[in-house]
Amino acid sequence: MTRFGLLSFGTITVDYAKIIDQYPDLEGIAIIQAISQSCGGPALNICFDIRQLDPGIPVELVSAIGVDEAGDFVLAQCEEFGVISKNIKRYSGSKTGFTDAMLVEGDARRTFFFHRGSCDDLTSEFLPIETSNASIFHIGAPGLHQKLDSNSGWFDALRRARQQGMHTNMELVQLNESELKNATKNLFPELDSVIINEVEAGRLTGIDETVVSIEQAVDWTKIETMGVRLLEFGVRKFVVVHTPAGAVCVDREMNIFRQGSVLVGRNEIKSTSGAGDAFAAGMLYGVMTNLSLPKSLEMAVSNAAWNIQQVGTSVGMVGAEEVLLNARHRGFRQIL
């Protein structure tokens, strides 16, 4: 069987992005100046991103939603983007997971308030791994799903996917150190790749190198060491650690590749919600289309750059060729 496409499993949310005038102190007030609604979550965003990079790639999403308007919105968006949703299960006793993403006007950073809701109902029972033709099995994000996190659900799903010959990948979210470690323990040897940011990688490895802005100096040796350490946890093929300034990929042979981010002006950034998912989508697009790791990194930073110029988490994206042309026209940061 020739495998091609993506099977994605995990977090769905509906994101309500709210632009505020300031981040208030406790008992203070902030004025909400604009609100937008979009689908979100690291299992869902990557599906929409890859379908926009290339509508010819088959993509299926397996997750849980509520029987509510937000759940209806998710299914409608899946239909619009051509994402197979037949194994998204609906639970009447829970609200569809949602996130209030607060963005201070003029500052692309954001703060998330997340209600897990139906995410806690998700199990691996309906995963069609043995009947899927997908080449990549993607999970996101351990730590946000009560049932899966409290037993061996993630591990079992990854093992099944590997037994079928799929490339297995994981994304995370910025939980605290103990939560991240508890959520991912024993998973790494079942993963062919891990694509996470420097905060998540730092909390897993104990190496601190948080990149707050693109202007700050980055200790890239530390970022590389995070990747090496994660490979030592048992990741089978490669690890990518991405930051606002660029990314590093380390493969099993200890080859190290660096890629600077795209030169996007601060005034052009609409939101960074979904940028990490767009990066991961670009990287996995490269894996699916047999690009080299350096070329996949270029696609990843290029897709992330397009994403941050949009308001929604995964809407307004374009095809791979346009993404790359835009990035190459702008140029890339030099990282030494």
Buried (B, 14 or more C-beta within 10 A) or exposed (E): EEBBBBBBBBBBBBBBBBBBEEEEEEEEEBEEEEEBEBBBBBBBBBBBBBBBBBEEBBBBBBBBBBBBEBBBBBBEBBEEBBBBBEBBBBBEEBBBBBBBBBBBEEBBBBEBEBBBBBBBBBBBEBBEBEEBBBBBBBBBBBBBBEBBBEEEBBBBBBBBBBEBEBBBBBBBBBBEEEBBEEBBEEBBEBBBBBBBBBBBBBBBBEBEBEBEEBEEEBEBEBBBBBBBBBBEBEBBBBBBBBBBBBBBBBBEEEEBBBBBBBBBEEEEBBBBBBBBBBBBBBBBBBBBBEBEBBBBBBBBBBBBBBBBBBBBBBBBBBEBEEBBEBBEEBEBBEBE
